[in-house]
């Protein structure tokens, strides 16, 4: 009985998801001028913030870029190693390394331990930059996964390629 209920829910979930996606597309088209104005405003605000923040925080920007390279490497290893569990492990390690770099958590921060002495960024900036790096490198991970699955599918259905 429990299997029937879960299979019924699992069949309904993609239908509802598809309907929600179609509604979102309809709303995006209907409100396209307002959406475009909003996106331009967000782009300008982000651009202004970025051009003010980066020169004033050159060391932190370098640390963020270096963290992105490390996170990409960890995500690549997770991609090679496995799927969801490896990716979750990668996220936990990335967040832990990011926190250890800035705050140390009971030990000297990696920033100080390695003698970098980069001016500390605010906790909000640390969280925001960490989330952005983890999200972007995570998207790269899932892009690699999707590409690999597509190649497997294509080889199964087109063996002559």
N, C-alpha and C positions, 0 to 999 in steps of 0.2 A: 504494500500500500504506500509506504513512504517513497519507494522508487517511482511510482506513478505520479505522485505529487511533485517530486523534484523534476521529473522529465517534463511534466506539464509546465512548470515554471520556466524550465530552460527553453522550451519552445516559445513561450510568451516573451521572454527577455529580448531576443533579437528583433521580434516584431515591434515591440515598444521602442527599442533603440533605433530602429529604422525610421519609425514615425517621428520620433523626436528629432532625428537628423534632418528629415525632410522639412519639418516645421522650422527648424533653425535656418535652413537654406531659404525657405520662403520669407522668413522675417528679415534675413540679411539682404535679400533682394528688395523687399518692400521698403526697408529703411536704409537703403544703400547710400544715399547722400549723407544722412546723419551719421551712419557708420564710418563713411569715408572721412567726414569732418572730425569725428572722434579719433580715428586712427592717425590723422595728420597732427592733431593736437597732442596726442600721446607721443608721437615721433619727435615733435619739436621739443616737448618737455624733457623727454629722455635725452635728446641730443644736447640740449642746453645743460642739463645736469651732468652728462658725461664729459662735455668739454670743460666744465668747471671743476669736476672732481678729479679726473685723471691727472692733469698737470700738478694739482696740489697734493696728490698722493702717488707719486711716481713709484716709490718702493712697494706700496700696497698693490698697485697695478701689476708690477712685475711679479709679486707673490701670487696674485690671482691667475695670471697667465701661466706661471710655472705649475700652479695647482691644476689648471685645466689640462696641461700636458700630462701630469701624473695621473689625473683622473681618466684621461683618454687611454693611457696605458693600462690602467687597472680594468677599465671596461673592455678593452681589447682582450686582455687575458680572460675575463669572464666570458666573453663571446666565444673564445677558443675552447674554454673549459666546459661550458654548459649553458643552461638556459636561465630560468627564473631564479633558482637558488643561487647560482653563481652571481647573477646580477644583484640580488639582494645583498649578498656578501660584499660585493664591490661597493654598493652604496654605503653600507655600514662602515667599511674601511675608509672610504673617501671622507665621510662626515667626521669620523674619528681623527683622521690626519689633519683635517682642516681645523678642528677644535684644538688639537695638540699644537698646531703651528702658532695659533694666536694666543691660546690661554693656558696650555700646559696641563691642566687638570691634575694637580698634585705633583707634577714634575716641572722643571723649567720649560717654558714654551720652546718649541723648535726654533722659533724666531730668535730667541736669546741664546739658546744652546748652540746654534750654528754660527753665532756671532753676527747675524744679519742686522739686528737692532732696527728693524723697520718700524716706523711709528705705528702704534696700534690703531686700528680702525675701530669705530664704534661697534657695539654688539649688533645693532641693526644692519650696518654695512657688512659685517662678517656673515650674518645669516643670509642676507640678500645675495651677496656674491657667491657664497657657498651653494645656495639653492640654484642660482643661475648656472654655475659650472656643472653641478651634478645633473641638472635637467638637460643641458645641452649635450654633455657627454653621454647621458642616458639615451637621448634621442639618436645619437650616433650608434650606440650599442644596438638599439632596436632596428635601426636602418640596416645594419650589418646582418642582424638576424633575419629580417624580412627578405633581404637580397639572397641570403643563403637558402632560405625556404623556397623562394621563387626559382632559384637555379635547380634545386632538387626536383621541384614539381615539373619544371620544363624538361629536365632530363628523363623523368619518368614517362612523360607524355610525348616527347619527341626524341626517341633514342638515336636517331641519325645525326643529331647535332653534337 
